[in-house]
Each structure stands twice: as C-alpha cells, then as structure tokens.
Amino acid sequence: MRRFKKLITVLLASSLLVTTLSACGNSAGESKTTGESGAKSTATGKSIKVGVSNMMTGPMAAGGIRMKQAITLAFEEINAKGGVLDGRPLEMVLVDDAGTQTGAVNAVNKILGDNVAVSIGPHTSSMVSATQEIYRKAGVPFITAATSPKLVEAENPYFFRISVSDGAVGPAMVDFAIEKYNAKKIAALYDTDDYGVAADGATKSFCDEKGVEYYSEGLTTGDKDLTSQLSKIKSWEPDVIFDFTHDAEAALTVRQLSELGMDDIPHVGPNALAMSQTYDLCDAEQLEGTYASTDFFADETNETMKAFLDRFHDRWNEDVERYAAMYYTAAYLVADAIERAGSDNPEEIRKALSETKDFEAVFGSLNCNDKGEMNTNLYILVFDGEKSMSVAQ
C-alpha cells in the first residue's frame, strides 16, 4: 500500500514523461492519437481489464477523445512503474457509446462481457441512468463524472461519482448571482435530458428557499436555434441568466445571447462552457464577462496541476480540460482501489472505492460519502477578452 501511495505522489508531482513505446491495451482497435508514444510498461503479469464506455463518436466526441487520452496516459504511467498488485498491468477495454442512451447500454453490455474488474463511464447523466441497473446486476463498480443529483436516488452501491452533483452546483450559482448582482429574478435554459431537468429542478427549489423568482425554458440536445427560448427569457427581464446544457448548446447559448442583444445580462454557464472544445466555438468578444460554473480549474500556480498539464500536453499536444482531468483521476482511483483491495475481484474493488479517503487527485482531495460521491471542489470562473479564465468565486 505504501509503495502505491508513493507511486501516485511521484507521478502526480513529476513533470516528466518517458516517451517510449506504449503498452496500454485498447480492445477497440482504434488508430493512434496525435502525440509521442507513451511510457513503456514494466508490468509483466496477467493484465487486469478496465472497461471504458466512451463517446468516441457523436455530438460529444471531442470530450470523448480527451477522456480516452487521459485514461491512456494514466495507465501508461501506472504500467511503466510496474502496474498494480506486484506487476500486473491495467488494460483498457474501450467501447464507443456514441454519446447516446442506447449506445451506452450496448457499450456497457459489451464491456461486461469481457470480464472487466471495474469500469469507467459512461459520461452523461442520461447514459448513466440507462446503465446503472446493468452494472448493479453484474456486480461491477463504475466511476463517472455525470452530474445529475437524481443518479444517487437509485441507491446503487456500484455507482461512484468524481464530479460535483448539480444538486450543489445550482445553489452555488444562485448564491453567486445574489451576492454579485443582488439578483431577484433568475432565468435559465436547460437541456430536457436527465442532467438538465435535475439541475433545473434543484435550482428552482433553491431559488424558492431564497425568495428569488425563477423562470426556465427547455431545449433538446442538437437544437440549432434557441431564439424562441431566449426571446421569452428576455421579455421576462431577468437579472441573471443560467444555462444547464452540454457542449454545443452551451456555445450556442453564448453566441445567441450576443446576437439577440442580451449580452448585457450576466450569464453563468455550465461546466461544459469552461472546456476548450466548447468555448472555441465562440468569439472572445462574445465570451468576455461570461461565467462558467465547474468542478475543475487548470490552476497553473499549483505544482501538481501544472505537472499534469505539462505531461498531458507533452503526450498528446493538447491542453487539459475537464474531461481529461476527471478521467485521469478516475484511472488513478481504479488503480488505487485495486491496490487497496489486494485483488481484481469486482466486489472487493467496490468496497475499496467506497472507503476512499484523502485521495489526492490533480484537482484536489477526494473522499467517498455513503452515496458514492467523492468531489466537493467547485468554482465560478469568468472569461476575459482573450478566452482566458480566472476564479471569480
């Protein structure tokens, strides 16, 4: 145990990455991603299979690529240091879920058919909702960064979350709007999937508690025009606007707020807006002064974070965003749980995950509560005129 804890500390603190041949398995058989080849594995024992349900295609494919890159990097680092359980490498069993509920069900079933010890993903709340029972019946634990507060209502002991629930995010956004803008009226756009509906409901309930008026309009993933919803919000004359949307729709919201002359109304977007694949779809002028609520901030003044940012960029020639940080952490949590369990038995790994305490991730310390939730880090970021972000709260 002490050996593995030391390994994690060394890897997270180091800014160097050996650039030799990768030994990280990938059953999906996909082509190489850009970047130098990864660290050579020194683990020679029987591999331990880790499932990854990942959106390599579909509307969130950019995030899916970062997710895959992050897990690959983490497994390369772990395997280069001898793997887990005295020499066993971690092997990724990746299946594309296409970012849909049906795709996730198919992907998880395929993953579980490959005798994995533990799994990572799927990512979105709707996909997790569709697959929770499959994981439970199989008795295999899984880690996700899905954010809907309703996911814990399933009381699934095999569910583990490394993101902050929107049950906490919505109230934090409301408190920020009240403190910063003395908001009396808050309007919101929300995706009508599991994530958006739950976030909208939690925010409305908190507004009711605070005596703040709340009005919201729904949208559907893939919508290309939000003029109707935003026009109704504009006529309601809110003090602040929120949105609970995914990547493409978060960017669309920013652009159309500007086009409709609503960019003078303070806007707090979702965690998706703080990721480069989203904000790169907007002009810097449109983003300036916009906020994003997120559980990840690439703080380069933090040595551990800076080392991770450098390693990721060296490996893939890409910058770290939320998906990368979350699922890099998930990969290390898997390794840590296997090591603490002293076994590749899924039930023993589940127990170890449930006992996670003071796990030092790249973005802060993680502790598992009785609902499988581990993360309490939360930021409100603000964009400047050059697409850079800083902490507003």
Secondary structure, 3 states (H helix, E strand, C coil): CHHHHHHHHHHHHCCCCCCCCCCCCECCCCCCCCCCCCCCCCCCCCCEEEEEEECCCCCCHHHHHHHHHHHHHHHHHHHHCCCECCCECEEEEEEECCCCHHHHHHHHHHHHCCCCCEEECCCCHHHHHHHHHHHHHHCCCEEECCCCHHHHHHCCCCEEECCCCHHHHHHHHHHHHHHHHCCCEEEEEEECCHHHHHHHHHHHHHHHHHCCEEEEEEECCCCCCCHHHHHHHHHHCCCEEEEECCHHHHHHHHHHHHHCCCCCCCEEECHHHHCHHHHCCCCHHHHCCCEEEECCCCCCCCHHHHHHHHHHHHHHCCCCCHHHHHHHHHHHHHHHHHHHHCCCCHHHHHHHHHCCCCEEECCEEECCCCCCECCCCCEEEEECCCCCEEECC
